[in-house]
Amino acid sequence: MVMNHEIIIFTSIFALLMGFIVFRILKKRKRSAKSIYKLIDDLEKKYIY
């Protein structure tokens, strides 16, 4: 009975940690893509127009 509680607690903590890591990666990826598009746009304005 004690081992079942340990497994349940460990898996819930592990799932929460994995979800947090995935969320951070997706958030970082969106930010970097946005900054790349802004950089391209600024370079276009500077050298083309």
N, C-alpha and C positions, 0 to 999 in steps of 0.2 A: 504493500500500500504506500509506503514512504517513497519507494522508487518511482511509482507512477506520478506522484506530485512533483518530484524533481524533474522528470522528463517533460511534464506539461509546462512547468515554469521555464525550463531551459529552451524549449521550442518556441514558446511565446516571445521570450526575450530575443532569441535568434531571428525570428520572423520580423519583429519590430526593427531590429538593427539592419537587416537586409533591406527592408522597405525604406528606411531613412537614407541608406547609402544610395539606393536607386534614385530616390527623389533628389538628392544632392547632385548626382551625375546629370540627370535630365535638366535640372535648373541651370547648372553650369554650362551645359551644351547649348541651351537656348540663348544664354547671355553671350556666349562667344560667337554664335552665328549672327546675332544681331550686331555685335561690334564689327564683325567682318564685313557685313553688308554696308554698314556706315562708313567703314574705311574705303571700300570700293567706290561708294558714292562720292565721298570727298575727293578721292583721286580723279574720278571722272570729271568732276566740276573744275578741278585745278588744271588738268592737262588737256581736256577736250574743249571746254567752252572758253 
